[in-house]
Amino acid sequence: MILNAIKIALKVLARRKFFTFISLFGTSFTLIVLVVVAALLDIFIRPGGPERNMPRMLGLYQCVMKSEGGNSTWSGSPGYRFLSRHVKTMQSPEKITIFSSHNTVSIYEGTDKYNIGLRHTDATYWEVLDFRFIEGVPFDAHHEQQASQVAVINQQTKERFFGSGSALGETIEIDGQTFEVIGVVENVPATNRSAYADVWVPIPTKKNRDYLDAMMGGFNALLLARSRSDFPAIKREYAAVLQQIDWPDPHGDFEMLGGVDTPLEVMARKFFNETEEGEVSTGVLTAVMSLAALIFMLLPSMNLTNINLSRIMERASEIGIRKSFGANSRHLVLQFVIENLVLTAIAGLIGFLGAYVILWSITQSDLFAYATFSPNFRVFAAGLLLILVFGTMSGVYPAWKMARMHPVYALKGGQS
């Protein structure tokens, strides 16, 4: 029966080409937008590459420092002194790494100028993040303590400056400093917020030493938990740390606000500008995004419902004849729902192809360096769910209304 219903559905769709085109366009366009947005959110919230352990990590990317009485406020990334003296000493995380924000610097090779991404890190950075080394090894605690002029570079930088041969032992000049290459890693996508760079060097090699006394600015931290169940304990300890800060200015009275967050919490802080709150409205953000997606689906679904109702009304005589020969309402409803599911399945295929082309174009545009965008299994599963939602929302009511029509009324073409 279902196979026959699918055959009938294909014939009906081919017969009413205009209605079919409008329905396919509305559904596929909506699915393209939703799949592209879902793929982009997925790659930012669930990053892979060196950040594949992110489900066990909390990040410290932003904090707020207030003076006594709140007359002055500084908001931004934390400083090295605050991270090294207070955050690094926390006991609840398994490991803690401190690293600089991503900075763009220029490298000259002859008359050619190249802009590269530079990041200063501690030795623990290579233990918390999971880089894949093509050559060599990362710098270690000894290199960090001795402020050794060593560097890890990515594959593109290696090929650009050293060609196809080995880069180990070669030197690279960055901002007037010469570094020896001791490791080469795979290119890291720009969507990996904490790992992305072209060159990584030890923190003590920074030319300007002012960072040593800075409570705010220029650095981030990642706190690796043994398991996600440790997150509440880590957050509580961090809140306690904020209350026991050793301020460098004995005459100043300041307070530090903020929190250590998951990627979703980071997004929520930015969305709601919750830079000073301990609790983050992730539930509200999820609800807002879900509501926006629902509204975005609901509007075309309502249009498709009206189109389907008009399309089915034109088949009133057919329905009347089928009911006169004993077809019950359940069979008729099933027929119309299957027709709509076939339509949305075709639209879904078009939508996935369109989304793939758009994501491929974003990848080729190099808008996010080294990043590859494509619908993965989670996005594909979400798309299939959207197809079922579309098919149900826009097909059930017209089918139910038509199936309940009296045979005599239906035989007159739905006219009284």
Secondary structure, DSSP 8 states (H G I E B T S, - for coil): -HHHHHHHHHHHHHHSHHHHHHHHHHHHHHHHHHHHHHHHHHHHHS--GGGTTGGGEEEE--EEEEEGGGSSEEEESB-HHHIIIIITT-SSSSEEEEEE--EEEEEEETTEEEEEEEEEE-TTHHHHS---EEEE----HHHHHTT--EEEEEHHHHHHHHTTS--TT-EEEETTEEEEEEEEE----TT-TTT--SEEEEGGG-S-GGGGG-SBSSEEEEEE-SSGGGHHHHHHHHHHHHTS---S-TT--EEEEE--B-HHHHHHHHHHT-SS-SS--HHHHHHHHHHHHHHHHHHHHHHHHHHHHHHHHTTHHHHHHHHHTT--HHHHHHHHHHHHHHHHHHHHHHHHHHHHHHHHHHHHHTSSTT------HHHHHHHHHHHHHHHHHHHHHHHHHHHTS-HHHHHTTS--
